[in-house]
Amino acid sequence: MTGSFPYLTVLVLLPAGGALAAGLSVRVPRRIVEGAAVAVSLVTLGFAIAMTVALKTGYGGFQFVSHHVWAQSLGISWYVGVDGISVFLVLMAAVLFPIALVGARTRQDPRAFVAWMLLLESACIGTFVSLDLIFFFLFFELTLVPAYFIISGWGFVRRAYAAVKFFVYTFAGSAFLLVGILVVAFLHQSQTGVLTFALPALERTHFSDITGVLLFLAFTAAFAVKAPLFPFHTWSPDAYTEAPAAGSMILAGVLAKLGTYGLLRFDLNLFPKASKDLAPLLLTLAVIGVLYGAVVACAQRDLKRLVAYSSLAQIGFIALGIFAFTTQGLTGGVLLMVNHGLITAGLFLLIGWIYERRSTWQLSDLRGLQRPAPLLAAAFTVIMLASIGLPGLNGFVSEFLVLVGSFLTHRWWAVAATVGVVLAAVYLLWAYQQAFHGKPDAATAAVADLSWTERVVVAPLIVLIVLLGVYPK
């Protein structure tokens, strides 16, 4: 269904234009550049909210479609649209970027930082809305560039290593995706005589069993690395830990969902038979990721790495819901994409604020934070309990649906994944106890509580976490 207003084109081009303007504003004062970047991200959020409100419920197809031929001889079009899955991922991205820009500012070269952040926002939204596989691939790859420079330019001690590892892993995985896209398009051309990269047309392409499996694996290689799904995750603990606070928020909260969204949008739609045939493999990797991430998180003394491994476990839950092939599992997986984005971004934001106050995120150095910073402790408690899956908060509903949906068709995988829920309570409650309880040392006792600006920044995340827990419908 085509909308009268080009919401999606605006959502992609607006932050890209803001990034260009920020990059060119050489002599503009820092505060003006930062303020303008926040304004652009807030206007983008406004358009995302307006689009979500205007979305027609009960309509199964794509809405707000813009379709313009870009290179007719090559079959490439500017073809964008959203449905009930992608619209909420776009909205989540639009929510998290202004929070990251305001709550995790940098003093070092802020002009370049906000330019890269806005370009990353444009690429993420473009990936979620692209229905042409070439444009999807271009946006999918474009996210690597700003993410690389954000990690390497504003990260911590091992930032160069983490940035290169992130880039090499994800770029290598994407090479398989490009080959897979071209093969799908050429096979479609051989069957219909039409060269196109439009997803709705390519869904009607017929593949032999072996071809479908090979193409499924080619697409999944890129998506599994980006998510990341076990065992393609080894770049993520380093990247999440060494990135600046804003980078960690977006890497775990938004970029990870590009991979899980790809599994759902392209693997299941283009290769339904291969998806079903290989579901046991994906379910096994998902459950191993849930258990491995939880067990390794239990052993962490570094708060940021603990959240990184916790994120790996949550990605496993999302994959479990997707490949359970039930309505409940799929609904839970999509909801968990949004909820995990909000929860993980909130945790990394708070850890960033803790680092600003104590210059460390080692649990052994943070004992007693609750006494000088009760509001910081309260915010951390709410978001931590949501990650555990406490009823009444957003994490519970999505994990419950995933487990119920997977139990219906793949009982033993669901039972094994339930152990991950128990372990999440163990490592998160233990980490909270280590960091916030006890008697603070002199440095911790002097820590300031959340400022009014910080309270305003974190409040939307907490409101959404409670709202989606009480009223997930």
Buried (B, 14 or more C-beta within 10 A) or exposed (E): EEBEEBBBBBBBBBBBBBBBBBBEBEEEEBEEBBBBBBEBBBBBBEBBEEBBEEBEEEEEEBBBBBBEEEEEEEBBBBBBBBBBBBBBBBBBBBBBBBBBBBBBBBEEEBBBBBBBBBBBBBBBBBBBBBBBBBBBBBBBBBBBBBBBBBBBBBBBEEBEBBBBBBBEBBBEBBEBBBBBBBBBBEBBBEEEEEBBBBBEBBBEBEBEEEBBBBBBBBBBBBBBBBBBBBEBBEBBBBBBBBBBBBBBBBBBBBBBBBBBBBBBBBBBEBBBEBBEBBBEEBBBBBBBBBBBBBBBBBEBEBBBBBBBBBBBBBBBBBBBBBBBBBEBBBBBBBBBBBBBBBBBBBBBBBBBBBBEBBEBBEBEBBBBBBBBBEEBBBBBEBBBBBBBBBEEBBBBBBBBBBBBBBBBBBEEBBEBBBBBBEBBBBBBEBBBEBBBBBEBEEEBEEBEBBEEEBBEBBEBBBEBBBEBBEEBE
